Amino acid sequence: MYNKDTMINLVTITGVKYTVDEATKKYVARKISRLDRYMPRHARQSASAEVLLKEVNRAHGNKYEAEVIIKLPGKTIVAKDSTVNILAAVDIAEAKLVTQLEKYRAVLKRRKTSRKVLARLRGGTATSNDKS
């Protein structure tokens, strides 16, 4: 279904005070591995994700908490959410990660563009001095 080379290579799913069944593991792995489309190309190969699924007993009922940690070159991105349904918590954490990954990509793109502009300016001034 998906090209294995473009997915996040390592997705670790662990449960804290919660036993993770196969269907949940499959769902979480599919959701998190799709996040590679929001990453820069150079980061896709070395990216790894760790998902912690927790059952938290609160005064007003049981809640589930999903925490996703994605390690990228030069940055670690974390998203956390808690709801009554564990799958909903994963969905909300994924949406938070998408926004953070888009910001990460934009910052890298801005840096790359500014380097190109500076190199062009340096190169342009050096060649104009040689001609005169």
Backbone as XML, in Angstrom:
<?xml version="1.0"?>
<chain id="A" units="angstrom">
  <residue number="1" name="MET">
    <atom name="N" x="0.828" y="-1.193" z="0.000"/>
    <atom name="CA" x="0.000" y="0.000" z="0.000"/>
    <atom name="C" x="0.870" y="1.254" z="0.000"/>
  </residue>
  <residue number="2" name="TYR">
    <atom name="N" x="1.876" y="1.311" z="0.855"/>
    <atom name="CA" x="2.770" y="2.459" z="0.926"/>
    <atom name="C" x="4.178" y="2.008" z="0.596"/>
  </residue>
  <residue number="3" name="ASN">
    <atom name="N" x="4.937" y="2.922" z="0.035"/>
    <atom name="CA" x="6.323" y="2.627" z="-0.258"/>
    <atom name="C" x="7.090" y="2.576" z="1.061"/>
  </residue>
  <residue number="4" name="LYS">
    <atom name="N" x="7.709" y="1.464" z="1.371"/>
    <atom name="CA" x="8.385" y="1.266" z="2.649"/>
    <atom name="C" x="9.556" y="2.239" z="2.821"/>
  </residue>
  <residue number="5" name="ASP">
    <atom name="N" x="10.190" y="2.662" z="1.733"/>
    <atom name="CA" x="11.348" y="3.549" z="1.822"/>
    <atom name="C" x="10.982" y="4.953" z="2.275"/>
  </residue>
  <residue number="6" name="THR">
    <atom name="N" x="9.751" y="5.388" z="2.057"/>
    <atom name="CA" x="9.394" y="6.758" z="2.399"/>
    <atom name="C" x="8.782" y="6.873" z="3.795"/>
  </residue>
  <residue number="7" name="MET">
    <atom name="N" x="8.468" y="5.743" z="4.431"/>
    <atom name="CA" x="7.864" y="5.807" z="5.755"/>
    <atom name="C" x="8.916" y="6.030" z="6.828"/>
  </residue>
  <residue number="8" name="ILE">
    <atom name="N" x="8.462" y="6.470" z="7.991"/>
    <atom name="CA" x="9.354" y="6.573" z="9.130"/>
    <atom name="C" x="9.814" y="5.157" z="9.470"/>
  </residue>
  <residue number="9" name="ASN">
    <atom name="N" x="11.124" y="4.963" z="9.520"/>
    <atom name="CA" x="11.673" y="3.615" z="9.660"/>
    <atom name="C" x="11.352" y="2.950" z="10.989"/>
  </residue>
  <residue number="10" name="LEU">
    <atom name="N" x="11.470" y="3.692" z="12.076"/>
    <atom name="CA" x="11.328" y="3.082" z="13.384"/>
    <atom name="C" x="10.193" y="3.730" z="14.161"/>
  </residue>
  <residue number="11" name="VAL">
    <atom name="N" x="9.129" y="2.980" z="14.385"/>
    <atom name="CA" x="8.003" y="3.444" z="15.196"/>
    <atom name="C" x="7.865" y="2.482" z="16.371"/>
  </residue>
  <residue number="12" name="THR">
    <atom name="N" x="8.136" y="2.982" z="17.568"/>
    <atom name="CA" x="8.050" y="2.171" z="18.776"/>
    <atom name="C" x="6.771" y="2.525" z="19.516"/>
  </residue>
  <residue number="13" name="ILE">
    <atom name="N" x="5.935" y="1.530" z="19.763"/>
    <atom name="CA" x="4.654" y="1.752" z="20.437"/>
    <atom name="C" x="4.683" y="0.992" z="21.765"/>
  </residue>
  <residue number="14" name="THR">
    <atom name="N" x="4.524" y="1.737" z="22.864"/>
    <atom name="CA" x="4.516" y="1.101" z="24.178"/>
    <atom name="C" x="3.309" y="1.574" z="24.976"/>
  </residue>
  <residue number="15" name="GLY">
    <atom name="N" x="2.829" y="0.704" z="25.835"/>
    <atom name="CA" x="1.708" y="1.033" z="26.696"/>
    <atom name="C" x="2.157" y="1.156" z="28.141"/>
  </residue>
  <residue number="16" name="VAL">
    <atom name="N" x="1.721" y="2.214" z="28.805"/>
    <atom name="CA" x="2.023" y="2.418" z="30.214"/>
    <atom name="C" x="0.709" y="2.256" z="30.979"/>
  </residue>
  <residue number="17" name="LYS">
    <atom name="N" x="0.630" y="1.227" z="31.805"/>
    <atom name="CA" x="-0.607" y="0.869" z="32.512"/>
    <atom name="C" x="-1.749" y="0.613" z="31.522"/>
  </residue>
  <residue number="18" name="TYR">
    <atom name="N" x="-1.387" y="0.143" z="30.340"/>
    <atom name="CA" x="-2.356" y="-0.097" z="29.271"/>
    <atom name="C" x="-1.778" y="-1.172" z="28.361"/>
  </residue>
  <residue number="19" name="THR">
    <atom name="N" x="-2.569" y="-2.198" z="28.082"/>
    <atom name="CA" x="-2.112" y="-3.227" z="27.152"/>
    <atom name="C" x="-2.569" y="-2.848" z="25.745"/>
  </residue>
  <residue number="20" name="VAL">
    <atom name="N" x="-1.623" y="-2.764" z="24.858"/>
    <atom name="CA" x="-1.892" y="-2.342" z="23.482"/>
    <atom name="C" x="-2.197" y="-3.569" z="22.647"/>
  </residue>
  <residue number="21" name="ASP">
    <atom name="N" x="-3.390" y="-3.626" z="22.042"/>
    <atom name="CA" x="-3.755" y="-4.762" z="21.194"/>
    <atom name="C" x="-3.234" y="-4.536" z="19.772"/>
  </residue>
  <residue number="22" name="GLU">
    <atom name="N" x="-3.311" y="-5.583" z="18.957"/>
    <atom name="CA" x="-2.768" y="-5.532" z="17.593"/>
    <atom name="C" x="-3.460" y="-4.483" z="16.726"/>
  </residue>
  <residue number="23" name="ALA">
    <atom name="N" x="-4.772" y="-4.359" z="16.845"/>
    <atom name="CA" x="-5.511" y="-3.392" z="16.027"/>
    <atom name="C" x="-5.067" y="-1.967" z="16.346"/>
  </residue>
  <residue number="24" name="THR">
    <atom name="N" x="-4.860" y="-1.680" z="17.615"/>
    <atom name="CA" x="-4.404" y="-0.342" z="18.016"/>
    <atom name="C" x="-2.988" y="-0.098" z="17.523"/>
  </residue>
  <residue number="25" name="LYS">
    <atom name="N" x="-2.119" y="-1.099" z="17.641"/>
    <atom name="CA" x="-0.744" y="-0.955" z="17.149"/>
    <atom name="C" x="-0.718" y="-0.661" z="15.656"/>
  </residue>
  <residue number="26" name="LYS">
    <atom name="N" x="-1.532" y="-1.388" z="14.921"/>
    <atom name="CA" x="-1.590" y="-1.209" z="13.469"/>
    <atom name="C" x="-2.092" y="0.194" z="13.119"/>
  </residue>
  <residue number="27" name="TYR">
    <atom name="N" x="-3.119" y="0.643" z="13.812"/>
    <atom name="CA" x="-3.701" y="1.967" z="13.583"/>
    <atom name="C" x="-2.683" y="3.069" z="13.880"/>
  </residue>
  <residue number="28" name="VAL">
    <atom name="N" x="-2.021" y="2.957" z="15.017"/>
    <atom name="CA" x="-1.043" y="3.970" z="15.418"/>
    <atom name="C" x="0.138" y="3.981" z="14.453"/>
  </residue>
  <residue number="29" name="ALA">
    <atom name="N" x="0.630" y="2.824" z="14.082"/>
    <atom name="CA" x="1.760" y="2.739" z="13.151"/>
    <atom name="C" x="1.410" y="3.367" z="11.809"/>
  </residue>
  <residue number="30" name="ARG">
    <atom name="N" x="0.201" y="3.108" z="11.326"/>
    <atom name="CA" x="-0.224" y="3.680" z="10.046"/>
    <atom name="C" x="-0.317" y="5.204" z="10.142"/>
  </residue>
  <residue number="31" name="LYS">
    <atom name="N" x="-0.906" y="5.708" z="11.233"/>
    <atom name="CA" x="-1.067" y="7.155" z="11.407"/>
    <atom name="C" x="0.277" y="7.866" z="11.513"/>
  </residue>
  <residue number="32" name="ILE">
    <atom name="N" x="1.169" y="7.325" z="12.315"/>
    <atom name="CA" x="2.448" y="7.983" z="12.564"/>
    <atom name="C" x="3.376" y="7.870" z="11.359"/>
  </residue>
  <residue number="33" name="SER">
    <atom name="N" x="3.370" y="6.733" z="10.681"/>
    <atom name="CA" x="4.261" y="6.578" z="9.532"/>
    <atom name="C" x="3.850" y="7.453" z="8.355"/>
  </residue>
  <residue number="34" name="ARG">
    <atom name="N" x="2.625" y="7.915" z="8.330"/>
    <atom name="CA" x="2.197" y="8.828" z="7.270"/>
    <atom name="C" x="2.751" y="10.237" z="7.440"/>
  </residue>
  <residue number="35" name="LEU">
    <atom name="N" x="3.280" y="10.542" z="8.596"/>
    <atom name="CA" x="3.793" y="11.883" z="8.863"/>
    <atom name="C" x="5.046" y="12.209" z="8.062"/>
  </residue>
  <residue number="36" name="ASP">
    <atom name="N" x="5.642" y="11.216" z="7.426"/>
    <atom name="CA" x="6.859" y="11.478" z="6.659"/>
    <atom name="C" x="6.633" y="12.439" z="5.497"/>
  </residue>
  <residue number="37" name="ARG">
    <atom name="N" x="5.425" y="12.552" z="5.014"/>
    <atom name="CA" x="5.155" y="13.459" z="3.892"/>
    <atom name="C" x="5.284" y="14.926" z="4.294"/>
  </residue>
  <residue number="38" name="TYR">
    <atom name="N" x="5.300" y="15.208" z="5.595"/>
    <atom name="CA" x="5.462" y="16.577" z="6.068"/>
    <atom name="C" x="6.902" y="16.884" z="6.459"/>
  </residue>
  <residue number="39" name="MET">
    <atom name="N" x="7.786" y="15.908" z="6.317"/>
    <atom name="CA" x="9.192" y="16.077" z="6.689"/>
    <atom name="C" x="10.024" y="16.429" z="5.470"/>
  </residue>
  <residue number="40" name="PRO">
    <atom name="N" x="11.125" y="17.146" z="5.689"/>
    <atom name="CA" x="12.068" y="17.360" z="4.587"/>
    <atom name="C" x="12.673" y="16.026" z="4.159"/>
  </residue>
  <residue number="41" name="ARG">
    <atom name="N" x="13.121" y="15.943" z="2.937"/>
    <atom name="CA" x="13.621" y="14.666" z="2.407"/>
    <atom name="C" x="14.805" y="14.122" z="3.188"/>
  </residue>
  <residue number="42" name="HIS">
    <atom name="N" x="15.714" y="15.017" z="3.578"/>
    <atom name="CA" x="16.906" y="14.547" z="4.287"/>
    <atom name="C" x="16.576" y="13.962" z="5.654"/>
  </residue>
  <residue number="43" name="ALA">
    <atom name="N" x="15.459" y="14.349" z="6.235"/>
    <atom name="CA" x="15.096" y="13.898" z="7.581"/>
    <atom name="C" x="14.349" y="12.571" z="7.577"/>
  </residue>
  <residue number="44" name="ARG">
    <atom name="N" x="13.840" y="12.161" z="6.449"/>
    <atom name="CA" x="12.997" y="10.958" z="6.399"/>
    <atom name="C" x="13.764" y="9.685" z="6.731"/>
  </residue>
  <residue number="45" name="GLN">
    <atom name="N" x="15.009" y="9.614" z="6.294"/>
    <atom name="CA" x="15.785" y="8.390" z="6.508"/>
    <atom name="C" x="16.151" y="8.185" z="7.972"/>
  </residue>
  <residue number="46" name="SER">
    <atom name="N" x="16.451" y="9.275" z="8.686"/>
    <atom name="CA" x="16.926" y="9.137" z="10.059"/>
    <atom name="C" x="15.835" y="9.389" z="11.105"/>
  </residue>
  <residue number="47" name="ALA">
    <atom name="N" x="14.625" y="9.667" z="10.678"/>
    <atom name="CA" x="13.540" y="9.956" z="11.628"/>
    <atom name="C" x="13.100" y="8.696" z="12.355"/>
  </residue>
  <residue number="48" name="SER">
    <atom name="N" x="12.813" y="8.860" z="13.634"/>
    <atom name="CA" x="12.266" y="7.759" z="14.418"/>
    <atom name="C" x="11.159" y="8.307" z="15.314"/>
  </residue>
  <residue number="49" name="ALA">
    <atom name="N" x="10.193" y="7.468" z="15.623"/>
    <atom name="CA" x="9.049" y="7.900" z="16.429"/>
    <atom name="C" x="8.853" y="6.947" z="17.598"/>
  </residue>
  <residue number="50" name="GLU">
    <atom name="N" x="8.477" y="7.532" z="18.715"/>
    <atom name="CA" x="8.162" y="6.752" z="19.898"/>
    <atom name="C" x="6.778" y="7.163" z="20.366"/>
  </residue>
  <residue number="51" name="VAL">
    <atom name="N" x="5.889" y="6.192" z="20.521"/>
    <atom name="CA" x="4.512" y="6.461" z="20.916"/>
    <atom name="C" x="4.264" y="5.824" z="22.284"/>
  </residue>
  <residue number="52" name="LEU">
    <atom name="N" x="3.819" y="6.638" z="23.229"/>
    <atom name="CA" x="3.482" y="6.155" z="24.560"/>
    <atom name="C" x="1.977" y="6.266" z="24.747"/>
  </residue>
  <residue number="53" name="LEU">
    <atom name="N" x="1.335" y="5.156" z="24.983"/>
    <atom name="CA" x="-0.105" y="5.128" z="25.226"/>
    <atom name="C" x="-0.322" y="4.814" z="26.702"/>
  </residue>
  <residue number="54" name="LYS">
    <atom name="N" x="-0.983" y="5.718" z="27.411"/>
    <atom name="CA" x="-1.142" y="5.580" z="28.854"/>
    <atom name="C" x="-2.615" y="5.573" z="29.232"/>
  </residue>
  <residue number="55" name="GLU">
    <atom name="N" x="-2.926" y="4.821" z="30.272"/>
    <atom name="CA" x="-4.255" y="4.885" z="30.863"/>
    <atom name="C" x="-4.112" y="5.667" z="32.164"/>
  </residue>
  <residue number="56" name="VAL">
    <atom name="N" x="-4.837" y="6.767" z="32.261"/>
    <atom name="CA" x="-4.726" y="7.660" z="33.409"/>
    <atom name="C" x="-6.057" y="7.644" z="34.148"/>
  </residue>
  <residue number="57" name="ASN">
    <atom name="N" x="-6.028" y="7.318" z="35.411"/>
    <atom name="CA" x="-7.247" y="7.331" z="36.224"/>
    <atom name="C" x="-7.444" y="8.722" z="36.817"/>
  </residue>
  <residue number="58" name="ARG">
    <atom name="N" x="-8.464" y="9.373" z="36.382"/>
    <atom name="CA" x="-8.779" y="10.707" z="36.889"/>
    <atom name="C" x="-9.979" y="10.614" z="37.818"/>
  </residue>
  <residue number="59" name="ALA">
    <atom name="N" x="-10.255" y="11.673" z="38.548"/>
    <atom name="CA" x="-11.378" y="11.693" z="39.490"/>
    <atom name="C" x="-12.717" y="11.548" z="38.774"/>
  </residue>
  <residue number="60" name="HIS">
    <atom name="N" x="-12.796" y="12.083" z="37.556"/>
    <atom name="CA" x="-14.060" y="12.039" z="36.812"/>
    <atom name="C" x="-14.061" y="10.968" z="35.723"/>
  </residue>
  <residue number="61" name="GLY">
    <atom name="N" x="-13.312" y="9.895" z="35.915"/>
    <atom name="CA" x="-13.367" y="8.783" z="34.976"/>
    <atom name="C" x="-12.010" y="8.462" z="34.375"/>
  </residue>
  <residue number="62" name="ASN">
    <atom name="N" x="-11.937" y="7.315" z="33.711"/>
    <atom name="CA" x="-10.694" y="6.909" z="33.069"/>
    <atom name="C" x="-10.471" y="7.715" z="31.794"/>
  </residue>
  <residue number="63" name="LYS">
    <atom name="N" x="-9.221" y="8.075" z="31.583"/>
    <atom name="CA" x="-8.846" y="8.760" z="30.363"/>
    <atom name="C" x="-7.629" y="8.062" z="29.783"/>
  </residue>
  <residue number="64" name="TYR">
    <atom name="N" x="-7.460" y="8.252" z="28.505"/>
    <atom name="CA" x="-6.298" y="7.711" z="27.827"/>
    <atom name="C" x="-5.460" y="8.862" z="27.321"/>
  </residue>
  <residue number="65" name="GLU">
    <atom name="N" x="-4.160" y="8.677" z="27.404"/>
    <atom name="CA" x="-3.237" y="9.727" z="27.000"/>
    <atom name="C" x="-2.290" y="9.168" z="25.944"/>
  </residue>
  <residue number="66" name="ALA">
    <atom name="N" x="-2.107" y="9.917" z="24.870"/>
    <atom name="CA" x="-1.176" y="9.528" z="23.815"/>
    <atom name="C" x="-0.091" y="10.588" z="23.714"/>
  </residue>
  <residue number="67" name="GLU">
    <atom name="N" x="1.156" y="10.140" z="23.773"/>
    <atom name="CA" x="2.298" y="11.038" z="23.640"/>
    <atom name="C" x="3.167" y="10.505" z="22.514"/>
  </residue>
  <residue number="68" name="VAL">
    <atom name="N" x="3.449" y="11.358" z="21.533"/>
    <atom name="CA" x="4.248" y="10.959" z="20.381"/>
    <atom name="C" x="5.499" y="11.826" z="20.347"/>
  </residue>
  <residue number="69" name="ILE">
    <atom name="N" x="6.646" y="11.174" z="20.286"/>
    <atom name="CA" x="7.933" y="11.862" z="20.235"/>
    <atom name="C" x="8.601" y="11.484" z="18.920"/>
  </residue>
  <residue number="70" name="ILE">
    <atom name="N" x="8.867" y="12.481" z="18.080"/>
    <atom name="CA" x="9.541" y="12.239" z="16.803"/>
    <atom name="C" x="10.916" y="12.888" z="16.865"/>
  </residue>
  <residue number="71" name="LYS">
    <atom name="N" x="11.937" y="12.078" z="16.603"/>
    <atom name="CA" x="13.310" y="12.575" z="16.624"/>
    <atom name="C" x="13.765" y="12.819" z="15.189"/>
  </residue>
  <residue number="72" name="LEU">
    <atom name="N" x="14.099" y="14.077" z="14.914"/>
    <atom name="CA" x="14.563" y="14.505" z="13.598"/>
    <atom name="C" x="15.983" y="15.042" z="13.740"/>
  </residue>
  <residue number="73" name="PRO">
    <atom name="N" x="16.691" y="15.218" z="12.642"/>
    <atom name="CA" x="18.025" y="15.808" z="12.735"/>
    <atom name="C" x="17.937" y="17.237" z="13.285"/>
  </residue>
  <residue number="74" name="GLY">
    <atom name="N" x="18.536" y="17.452" z="14.429"/>
    <atom name="CA" x="18.573" y="18.786" z="15.009"/>
    <atom name="C" x="17.358" y="19.181" z="15.828"/>
  </residue>
  <residue number="75" name="LYS">
    <atom name="N" x="16.357" y="18.320" z="15.930"/>
    <atom name="CA" x="15.154" y="18.701" z="16.670"/>
    <atom name="C" x="14.371" y="17.470" z="17.105"/>
  </residue>
  <residue number="76" name="THR">
    <atom name="N" x="13.732" y="17.591" z="18.261"/>
    <atom name="CA" x="12.812" y="16.568" z="18.747"/>
    <atom name="C" x="11.444" y="17.209" z="18.883"/>
  </residue>
  <residue number="77" name="ILE">
    <atom name="N" x="10.447" y="16.602" z="18.266"/>
    <atom name="CA" x="9.087" y="17.157" z="18.268"/>
    <atom name="C" x="8.205" y="16.258" z="19.129"/>
  </residue>
  <residue number="78" name="VAL">
    <atom name="N" x="7.448" y="16.890" z="20.036"/>
    <atom name="CA" x="6.605" y="16.145" z="20.968"/>
    <atom name="C" x="5.172" y="16.662" z="20.879"/>
  </residue>
  <residue number="79" name="ALA">
    <atom name="N" x="4.220" y="15.733" z="20.862"/>
    <atom name="CA" x="2.799" y="16.087" z="20.913"/>
    <atom name="C" x="2.126" y="15.150" z="21.903"/>
  </residue>
  <residue number="80" name="LYS">
    <atom name="N" x="1.214" y="15.713" z="22.686"/>
    <atom name="CA" x="0.566" y="14.948" z="23.745"/>
    <atom name="C" x="-0.896" y="15.357" z="23.824"/>
  </residue>
  <residue number="81" name="ASP">
    <atom name="N" x="-1.769" y="14.366" z="24.046"/>
    <atom name="CA" x="-3.179" y="14.678" z="24.221"/>
    <atom name="C" x="-3.842" y="13.570" z="25.027"/>
  </residue>
  <residue number="82" name="SER">
    <atom name="N" x="-4.900" y="13.935" z="25.749"/>
    <atom name="CA" x="-5.639" y="12.933" z="26.504"/>
    <atom name="C" x="-7.132" y="13.114" z="26.282"/>
  </residue>
  <residue number="83" name="THR">
    <atom name="N" x="-7.803" y="11.987" z="26.010"/>
    <atom name="CA" x="-9.252" y="11.969" z="25.797"/>
    <atom name="C" x="-9.810" y="10.673" z="26.377"/>
  </residue>
  <residue number="84" name="VAL">
    <atom name="N" x="-11.106" y="10.494" z="26.196"/>
    <atom name="CA" x="-11.771" y="9.286" z="26.690"/>
    <atom name="C" x="-11.446" y="8.084" z="25.800"/>
  </residue>
  <residue number="85" name="ASN">
    <atom name="N" x="-11.162" y="8.320" z="24.513"/>
    <atom name="CA" x="-10.882" y="7.259" z="23.552"/>
    <atom name="C" x="-9.412" y="7.329" z="23.148"/>
  </residue>
  <residue number="86" name="ILE">
    <atom name="N" x="-8.703" y="6.213" z="23.188"/>
    <atom name="CA" x="-7.273" y="6.184" z="22.874"/>
    <atom name="C" x="-6.998" y="6.520" z="21.412"/>
  </residue>
  <residue number="87" name="LEU">
    <atom name="N" x="-7.860" y="6.077" z="20.503"/>
    <atom name="CA" x="-7.658" y="6.358" z="19.082"/>
    <atom name="C" x="-7.867" y="7.836" z="18.779"/>
  </residue>
  <residue number="88" name="ALA">
    <atom name="N" x="-8.813" y="8.462" z="19.467"/>
    <atom name="CA" x="-9.026" y="9.902" z="19.292"/>
    <atom name="C" x="-7.819" y="10.682" z="19.795"/>
  </residue>
  <residue number="89" name="ALA">
    <atom name="N" x="-7.217" y="10.222" z="20.882"/>
    <atom name="CA" x="-6.020" y="10.885" z="21.409"/>
    <atom name="C" x="-4.871" y="10.805" z="20.404"/>
  </residue>
  <residue number="90" name="VAL">
    <atom name="N" x="-4.743" y="9.661" z="19.729"/>
    <atom name="CA" x="-3.705" y="9.504" z="18.703"/>
    <atom name="C" x="-3.983" y="10.442" z="17.529"/>
  </residue>
  <residue number="91" name="ASP">
    <atom name="N" x="-5.240" y="10.546" z="17.114"/>
    <atom name="CA" x="-5.603" y="11.435" z="16.008"/>
    <atom name="C" x="-5.268" y="12.889" z="16.325"/>
  </residue>
  <residue number="92" name="ILE">
    <atom name="N" x="-5.585" y="13.333" z="17.530"/>
    <atom name="CA" x="-5.328" y="14.726" z="17.908"/>
    <atom name="C" x="-3.827" y="14.981" z="18.004"/>
  </residue>
  <residue number="93" name="ALA">
    <atom name="N" x="-3.076" y="14.025" z="18.555"/>
    <atom name="CA" x="-1.623" y="14.169" z="18.633"/>
    <atom name="C" x="-1.017" y="14.225" z="17.232"/>
  </residue>
  <residue number="94" name="GLU">
    <atom name="N" x="-1.568" y="13.443" z="16.312"/>
    <atom name="CA" x="-1.074" y="13.468" z="14.926"/>
    <atom name="C" x="-1.314" y="14.833" z="14.298"/>
  </residue>
  <residue number="95" name="ALA">
    <atom name="N" x="-2.483" y="15.421" z="14.529"/>
    <atom name="CA" x="-2.786" y="16.745" z="13.978"/>
    <atom name="C" x="-1.829" y="17.802" z="14.544"/>
  </residue>
  <residue number="96" name="LYS">
    <atom name="N" x="-1.496" y="17.680" z="15.818"/>
    <atom name="CA" x="-0.536" y="18.611" z="16.428"/>
    <atom name="C" x="0.849" y="18.442" z="15.806"/>
  </residue>
  <residue number="97" name="LEU">
    <atom name="N" x="1.217" y="17.205" z="15.531"/>
    <atom name="CA" x="2.518" y="16.945" z="14.919"/>
    <atom name="C" x="2.617" y="17.495" z="13.505"/>
  </residue>
  <residue number="98" name="VAL">
    <atom name="N" x="1.517" y="17.419" z="12.771"/>
    <atom name="CA" x="1.507" y="17.944" z="11.399"/>
    <atom name="C" x="1.856" y="19.430" z="11.415"/>
  </residue>
  <residue number="99" name="THR">
    <atom name="N" x="1.242" y="20.186" z="12.326"/>
    <atom name="CA" x="1.528" y="21.630" z="12.402"/>
    <atom name="C" x="2.983" y="21.871" z="12.774"/>
  </residue>
  <residue number="100" name="GLN">
    <atom name="N" x="3.500" y="21.122" z="13.732"/>
    <atom name="CA" x="4.889" y="21.309" z="14.147"/>
    <atom name="C" x="5.863" y="20.929" z="13.039"/>
  </residue>
  <residue number="101" name="LEU">
    <atom name="N" x="5.560" y="19.859" z="12.295"/>
    <atom name="CA" x="6.430" y="19.445" z="11.195"/>
    <atom name="C" x="6.419" y="20.453" z="10.048"/>
  </residue>
  <residue number="102" name="GLU">
    <atom name="N" x="5.265" y="21.044" z="9.785"/>
    <atom name="CA" x="5.209" y="22.080" z="8.744"/>
    <atom name="C" x="6.046" y="23.285" z="9.136"/>
  </residue>
  <residue number="103" name="LYS">
    <atom name="N" x="6.019" y="23.666" z="10.409"/>
    <atom name="CA" x="6.853" y="24.773" z="10.889"/>
    <atom name="C" x="8.333" y="24.419" z="10.775"/>
  </residue>
  <residue number="104" name="TYR">
    <atom name="N" x="8.691" y="23.202" z="11.147"/>
    <atom name="CA" x="10.077" y="22.730" z="11.055"/>
    <atom name="C" x="10.571" y="22.790" z="9.618"/>
  </residue>
  <residue number="105" name="ARG">
    <atom name="N" x="9.747" y="22.328" z="8.715"/>
    <atom name="CA" x="10.110" y="22.331" z="7.291"/>
    <atom name="C" x="10.249" y="23.752" z="6.756"/>
  </residue>
  <residue number="106" name="ALA">
    <atom name="N" x="9.353" y="24.654" z="7.182"/>
    <atom name="CA" x="9.411" y="26.038" z="6.722"/>
    <atom name="C" x="10.681" y="26.728" z="7.209"/>
  </residue>
  <residue number="107" name="VAL">
    <atom name="N" x="11.066" y="26.464" z="8.438"/>
    <atom name="CA" x="12.292" y="27.069" z="8.981"/>
    <atom name="C" x="13.507" y="26.588" z="8.199"/>
  </residue>
  <residue number="108" name="LEU">
    <atom name="N" x="13.572" y="25.292" z="7.926"/>
    <atom name="CA" x="14.697" y="24.754" z="7.156"/>
    <atom name="C" x="14.731" y="25.327" z="5.748"/>
  </residue>
  <residue number="109" name="LYS">
    <atom name="N" x="13.562" y="25.481" z="5.154"/>
    <atom name="CA" x="13.487" y="26.024" z="3.802"/>
    <atom name="C" x="13.953" y="27.480" z="3.783"/>
  </residue>
  <residue number="110" name="ARG">
    <atom name="N" x="13.543" y="28.240" z="4.822"/>
    <atom name="CA" x="13.958" y="29.640" z="4.928"/>
    <atom name="C" x="15.470" y="29.752" z="5.057"/>
  </residue>
  <residue number="111" name="ARG">
    <atom name="N" x="16.072" y="28.888" z="5.877"/>
    <atom name="CA" x="17.528" y="28.902" z="6.057"/>
    <atom name="C" x="18.241" y="28.593" z="4.751"/>
  </residue>
  <residue number="112" name="LYS">
    <atom name="N" x="17.730" y="27.596" z="4.037"/>
    <atom name="CA" x="18.347" y="27.184" z="2.778"/>
    <atom name="C" x="18.258" y="28.304" z="1.746"/>
  </residue>
  <residue number="113" name="THR">
    <atom name="N" x="17.098" y="28.966" z="1.680"/>
    <atom name="CA" x="16.906" y="30.056" z="0.731"/>
    <atom name="C" x="17.819" y="31.225" z="1.057"/>
  </residue>
  <residue number="114" name="SER">
    <atom name="N" x="17.945" y="31.573" z="2.339"/>
    <atom name="CA" x="18.802" y="32.696" z="2.704"/>
    <atom name="C" x="20.261" y="32.400" z="2.402"/>
  </residue>
  <residue number="115" name="ARG">
    <atom name="N" x="20.685" y="31.145" z="2.566"/>
    <atom name="CA" x="22.054" y="30.771" z="2.211"/>
    <atom name="C" x="22.296" y="30.921" z="0.715"/>
  </residue>
  <residue number="116" name="LYS">
    <atom name="N" x="21.307" y="30.523" z="-0.085"/>
    <atom name="CA" x="21.457" y="30.640" z="-1.538"/>
    <atom name="C" x="21.550" y="32.099" z="-1.959"/>
  </residue>
  <residue number="117" name="VAL">
    <atom name="N" x="20.732" y="32.944" z="-1.349"/>
    <atom name="CA" x="20.735" y="34.365" z="-1.697"/>
    <atom name="C" x="22.077" y="34.991" z="-1.321"/>
  </residue>
  <residue number="118" name="LEU">
    <atom name="N" x="22.577" y="34.673" z="-0.135"/>
    <atom name="CA" x="23.874" y="35.206" z="0.287"/>
    <atom name="C" x="24.995" y="34.723" z="-0.623"/>
  </residue>
  <residue number="119" name="ALA">
    <atom name="N" x="24.963" y="33.470" z="-1.002"/>
    <atom name="CA" x="25.987" y="32.937" z="-1.902"/>
    <atom name="C" x="25.924" y="33.622" z="-3.261"/>
  </residue>
  <residue number="120" name="ARG">
    <atom name="N" x="24.710" y="33.877" z="-3.730"/>
    <atom name="CA" x="24.543" y="34.560" z="-5.012"/>
    <atom name="C" x="25.082" y="35.990" z="-4.939"/>
  </residue>
  <residue number="121" name="LEU">
    <atom name="N" x="24.795" y="36.659" z="-3.835"/>
    <atom name="CA" x="25.284" y="38.033" z="-3.659"/>
    <atom name="C" x="26.803" y="38.063" z="-3.558"/>
  </residue>
  <residue number="122" name="ARG">
    <atom name="N" x="27.377" y="37.143" z="-2.817"/>
    <atom name="CA" x="28.837" y="37.092" z="-2.700"/>
    <atom name="C" x="29.474" y="36.782" z="-4.040"/>
  </residue>
  <residue number="123" name="GLY">
    <atom name="N" x="28.895" y="35.829" z="-4.745"/>
    <atom name="CA" x="29.414" y="35.456" z="-6.057"/>
    <atom name="C" x="29.245" y="36.584" z="-7.063"/>
  </residue>
  <residue number="124" name="GLY">
    <atom name="N" x="28.114" y="37.294" z="-6.980"/>
    <atom name="CA" x="27.841" y="38.400" z="-7.904"/>
    <atom name="C" x="28.770" y="39.573" z="-7.689"/>
  </residue>
  <residue number="125" name="THR">
    <atom name="N" x="29.107" y="39.897" z="-6.444"/>
    <atom name="CA" x="30.009" y="41.014" z="-6.175"/>
    <atom name="C" x="31.429" y="40.664" z="-6.564"/>
  </residue>
  <residue number="126" name="ALA">
    <atom name="N" x="31.841" y="39.424" z="-6.400"/>
    <atom name="CA" x="33.203" y="39.019" z="-6.750"/>
    <atom name="C" x="33.404" y="39.065" z="-8.253"/>
  </residue>
  <residue number="127" name="THR">
    <atom name="N" x="32.410" y="38.639" z="-9.036"/>
    <atom name="CA" x="32.568" y="38.640" z="-10.499"/>
    <atom name="C" x="32.463" y="40.065" z="-11.033"/>
  </residue>
  <residue number="128" name="SER">
    <atom name="N" x="31.664" y="40.922" z="-10.402"/>
    <atom name="CA" x="31.574" y="42.305" z="-10.900"/>
    <atom name="C" x="32.858" y="43.066" z="-10.616"/>
  </residue>
  <residue number="129" name="ASN">
    <atom name="N" x="33.586" y="42.736" z="-9.524"/>
    <atom name="CA" x="34.856" y="43.386" z="-9.237"/>
    <atom name="C" x="35.953" y="42.925" z="-10.188"/>
  </residue>
  <residue number="130" name="ASP">
    <atom name="N" x="35.893" y="41.677" z="-10.610"/>
    <atom name="CA" x="36.897" y="41.145" z="-11.523"/>
    <atom name="C" x="36.777" y="41.767" z="-12.907"/>
  </residue>
  <residue number="131" name="LYS">
    <atom name="N" x="35.571" y="42.080" z="-13.336"/>
    <atom name="CA" x="35.342" y="42.648" z="-14.665"/>
    <atom name="C" x="35.789" y="44.097" z="-14.758"/>
  </residue>
  <residue number="132" name="SER">
    <atom name="N" x="35.699" y="44.855" z="-13.650"/>
    <atom name="CA" x="36.051" y="46.268" z="-13.747"/>
    <atom name="C" x="37.502" y="46.552" z="-13.561"/>
  </residue>
</chain>
